[in-house]
């Protein structure tokens, strides 16, 4: 599946699950787990990061969605120390958006910010 198709597909899931995602994000922040919640979108056969909040069987786009946070991704070396401050800066500048880690393969992943739909 092409990157553009994946982005369109994940936007559909976010649109349908926005309320649940916002609730999970708020919970992590309010319980002081992290100020940097991150949603991981990935297909079934990939490495698990975080806690599953949506199974591929629960959405027709076939995404597994996990919730994690910057601290875990730093600990697992997904975000390297030299990129940590840049990441925090980008996150704070996009505080009104969901932070997504899109994993398309083990070698192809990217961070993006997508609007929260109220």
C-alpha positions in Angstrom: 0.0 0.0 0.0 1.4 3.4 -0.9 2.2 6.0 1.7 -0.6 8.3 0.5 -3.1 5.4 0.8 -1.9 4.6 4.3 -2.3 8.3 5.3 -5.9 8.4 3.9 -6.7 5.1 5.6 -5.4 6.2 9.0 -7.3 9.5 8.8 -10.5 7.4 8.4 -9.7 5.5 11.6 -8.9 8.7 13.5 -12.2 10.3 12.3 -14.2 7.3 13.6 -12.2 6.9 16.8 -11.3 10.5 17.6 -13.4 10.6 20.8 -11.8 7.4 22.2 -8.3 8.6 21.1 -8.8 12.0 22.8 -10.0 10.3 26.0 -6.9 8.0 26.1 -4.5 10.9 25.3 -6.1 13.0 28.1 -5.9 10.2 30.5 -2.2 9.7 30.0 -1.6 13.4 30.5 -3.9 13.8 33.5 -2.5 10.8 35.3 1.0 12.2 34.7 2.1 9.2 32.8 3.5 11.4 30.0 3.1 14.8 28.5 3.9 13.2 25.1 1.3 10.6 24.3 1.8 9.0 20.9 -0.5 6.7 18.8 1.2 4.0 16.9 -0.5 2.8 13.7 0.8 -0.4 12.3 -0.3 -3.5 10.4 -0.6 -6.8 12.2 2.8 -8.4 11.7 5.0 -5.6 13.2 6.6 -5.0 16.5 4.4 -3.9 19.3 5.0 -0.5 20.9 2.8 0.5 23.8 -0.7 -0.8 24.7 -3.2 -1.9 22.1 -6.3 0.3 22.0 -7.8 -0.8 18.7 -7.4 -4.1 17.0 -7.3 -4.6 13.3 -10.5 -6.7 13.5 -12.3 -3.6 15.0 -11.8 -1.4 11.9 -12.2 -2.0 8.2 -8.9 -0.3 7.5 -7.1 -3.1 9.3 -4.9 -1.0 11.5 -3.7 -2.0 14.9 -3.5 1.1 17.1 -1.4 1.3 20.2 -0.9 4.1 22.7 2.6 4.8 23.9 4.6 7.9 24.9 7.9 9.6 24.2 9.6 8.2 27.2 9.0 4.6 26.1 10.1 5.4 22.5 13.2 7.0 23.9 13.9 4.0 26.1 13.5 1.6 23.1 15.7 3.9 21.0 13.0 4.7 18.5 13.7 8.4 19.3 17.4 9.0 19.7 18.9 11.2 22.4 20.1 13.8 19.8 16.5 14.1 18.5 14.8 14.3 21.9 14.6 18.1 22.3 13.6 18.6 18.6 10.8 16.1 19.1 9.6 17.8 22.3 9.6 21.2 20.5 7.6 19.8 17.5 5.2 18.1 19.9 4.5 21.3 21.9 4.0 23.3 18.7 1.4 20.7 17.7 -0.3 20.3 21.1 -3.8 20.5 19.5 -3.1 17.5 17.3 -2.7 13.8 17.7 0.9 12.6 17.4 1.1 9.5 15.3 3.9 7.1 14.7 3.1 5.4 11.4 4.9 2.1 11.0 4.7 0.9 7.4 7.6 -1.6 7.8 10.4 -2.2 10.2 12.6 0.1 8.1 9.9 2.6 7.1 8.3 4.6 9.9 7.4 8.3 10.4 6.0 10.7 12.9 3.1 12.9 11.9 0.6 15.2 13.6 -3.0 15.1 12.6 -5.8 17.3 13.8 -8.0 16.2 16.6 -11.6 16.0 15.4 -14.1 17.3 18.0 
